[in-house]
Amino acid sequence: MEGLVKPASAANGDRRVLVTGAEGYIGCILTARLVEAGFAVDGLDTGFYQNGWLFHDGRDRPGVRCRDTRRVSVDDLAGYDTVVHLAELSNDPLCELNEDLSFDVNHRGSVALARKAKEAGVKRFVYASSCSVYGAAGAEEKTEESEPNPQTAYARCKVLSERDITELADDKFSPVFLRNATAFGASPRMRFDIVLNNLAGIAWTMKCIKMTSDGTPWRPLVHVEDISTAVICAIEAPTEAIHGQIFNVGSDEQNYRIREIAETVGETFPGCSVEIGSSVGDNRSYRVSFAKIRDKLPGFACRWNVRAGAEQLRRVFESIGMTDAVFNAAPFTRLKQLRHLVQTQQVDNSLFWRTA
Ligand SMILES: NC(=O)c1ccc[n+]([C@@H]2O[C@H](COP(=O)([O-])OP(=O)(O)OC[C@H]3O[C@@H](n4cnc5c(N)ncnc54)[C@H](O)[C@@H]3O)[C@@H](O)[C@H]2O)c1
């Protein structure tokens, strides 16, 4: 798909950016935003969720090279100023399914990619980390200085990748780590396996949110457009502002209890009831401080909150007449889709495509 890249604008056009995971939930929004901001951008993605496209948004996106990050060469990365690395197995259940594979893609794969990027002369490496590194943290607010307490293989991989990619930093190579809160909001490459999007889909299709748990755990949330803003700010910031830095991505007002998220979604979808349970299910609970990104990353601010995100999703569901079948379709739930690809032998047990 060479040749689809938009002509670059004067401001950013001489900055070449490669986005791995460009066909994922975040990548699909980020690449559109980068094109709109005038960057010369390319995508790279193995295409696990390519048959899931929830709605048409009319935005331009760059061409995407079909490549597994574990098989990317130094040559593939030559000529880019910045690599934004999103291509990982992207949630806890996925990584619990096959821990070894998770470490292969999310830890060793990401570190090897960063090393090749450095060798190729890439100057900046933006790594999509996660606030889930804080794990079981209770009500105390965590900052970038707090000791991580990862509870899952997914979160442990993020901690290890941050540590090992930091080692590569020098005067020619600047990694920066964005610890994103849990994302929400509309993306054509939708994910219904993340909390707000899932609750919104349930509210729309079943008109009833029934939680078995008491919904007390804390979870910071951030809109996918605001994550994209953070990435763009990290690309544009002066080197000294980002070199080897970790930033929590979100806003202080968006530390929610799961129960509050369910109630707000319920209020946004007319006729939807919400029942809260009593069991204490999930030990992952964390509140996060977003003071550093607010104060130190030039230009960053969150423009969305949970209510606005739920309303956005309701408008999308209305506009496409979303059915149960669409809500439950495999590509929109990452674990379901990968299981399907393995079961149907489209990919092997290491998640490499088998060619027909
Ligand atoms: N969505 C969130 O709530 C959230 C929160 C914090 C951090 N993150 C991180 O942001 C990144 C992107 O998340 P997302 O929600 O867009 O996930 P996603 O699953 O929607 O997208 C990941 C993309 O990467 C691709 N991919 C996976 N493994 C690959 C490989 N080995 N080679 C090439 N491509 C590969 C997939 O095909 C997919 O298109 C991930 O690293 C994730 O851990 C996401």
The ligand as a MOL file (V3000), in Angstrom:
LIG
                    3D

  0  0  0     0  0            999 V3000
M  V30 BEGIN CTAB
M  V30 COUNTS 44 48 0 0 0
M  V30 BEGIN ATOM
M  V30 1 N -6.4370 0.3490 24.9280 0
M  V30 2 C -6.0690 0.5790 26.1820 0
M  V30 3 O -6.8880 0.7170 27.1080 0
M  V30 4 C -4.6000 0.7080 26.5230 0
M  V30 5 C -4.2450 1.2100 27.7630 0
M  V30 6 C -2.8860 1.2820 28.0990 0
M  V30 7 C -1.9280 0.8780 27.1880 0
M  V30 8 N -2.3160 0.4020 25.9800 0 CHG=1
M  V30 9 C -1.2640 -0.0630 25.0540 0
M  V30 10 O -1.3740 0.6200 23.8160 0
M  V30 11 C -0.9970 -0.2570 22.7500 0
M  V30 12 C -2.1200 -0.3180 21.7230 0
M  V30 13 O -3.3190 -0.7360 22.3650 0
M  V30 14 P -4.6620 -0.9560 21.5420 0
M  V30 15 O -5.7780 -0.8410 22.5130 0
M  V30 16 O -4.6830 -0.1320 20.3310 0 CHG=-1
M  V30 17 O -4.4950 -2.4860 21.1680 0
M  V30 18 P -5.0350 -3.2890 19.8710 0
M  V30 19 O -5.0190 -4.7220 20.2210 0
M  V30 20 O -6.3000 -2.6800 19.4080 0
M  V30 21 O -3.9310 -2.9520 18.7860 0
M  V30 22 C -2.6790 -3.5810 18.7400 0
M  V30 23 C -2.3110 -3.7300 17.2720 0
M  V30 24 O -1.0150 -4.2990 17.2140 0
M  V30 25 C -0.9990 -5.3430 16.2700 0
M  V30 26 N -0.0120 -6.3220 16.7100 0
M  V30 27 C -0.0270 -7.0860 17.8270 0
M  V30 28 N 1.0680 -7.8480 17.8820 0
M  V30 29 C 1.8130 -7.5390 16.7830 0
M  V30 30 C 3.0580 -7.9900 16.2850 0
M  V30 31 N 3.7850 -8.9100 16.9240 0
M  V30 32 N 3.5300 -7.4480 15.1330 0
M  V30 33 C 2.8180 -6.5010 14.4640 0
M  V30 34 N 1.5990 -6.0600 14.8770 0
M  V30 35 C 1.1240 -6.5750 16.0370 0
M  V30 36 C -2.4100 -5.8980 16.2260 0
M  V30 37 O -2.7100 -6.5030 14.9700 0
M  V30 38 C -3.2520 -4.6530 16.5040 0
M  V30 39 O -3.6720 -4.0500 15.3040 0
M  V30 40 C -0.6690 -1.5870 23.3940 0
M  V30 41 O 0.7070 -1.6670 23.6390 0
M  V30 42 C -1.4120 -1.5300 24.7110 0
M  V30 43 O -0.8090 -2.3410 25.6840 0
M  V30 44 C -3.6260 0.3080 25.6140 0
M  V30 END ATOM
M  V30 BEGIN BOND
M  V30 1 1 1 2
M  V30 2 2 2 3
M  V30 3 1 2 4
M  V30 4 1 4 5
M  V30 5 2 4 44
M  V30 6 2 5 6
M  V30 7 1 6 7
M  V30 8 2 7 8
M  V30 9 1 8 9
M  V30 10 1 8 44
M  V30 11 1 9 10
M  V30 12 1 9 42
M  V30 13 1 10 11
M  V30 14 1 11 12
M  V30 15 1 11 40
M  V30 16 1 12 13
M  V30 17 1 13 14
M  V30 18 2 14 15
M  V30 19 1 14 16
M  V30 20 1 14 17
M  V30 21 1 17 18
M  V30 22 2 18 19
M  V30 23 1 18 20
M  V30 24 1 18 21
M  V30 25 1 21 22
M  V30 26 1 22 23
M  V30 27 1 23 24
M  V30 28 1 23 38
M  V30 29 1 24 25
M  V30 30 1 25 26
M  V30 31 1 25 36
M  V30 32 1 26 27
M  V30 33 1 26 35
M  V30 34 2 27 28
M  V30 35 1 28 29
M  V30 36 1 29 30
M  V30 37 2 29 35
M  V30 38 1 30 31
M  V30 39 2 30 32
M  V30 40 1 32 33
M  V30 41 2 33 34
M  V30 42 1 34 35
M  V30 43 1 36 37
M  V30 44 1 36 38
M  V30 45 1 38 39
M  V30 46 1 40 41
M  V30 47 1 40 42
M  V30 48 1 42 43
M  V30 END BOND
M  V30 END CTAB
M  END
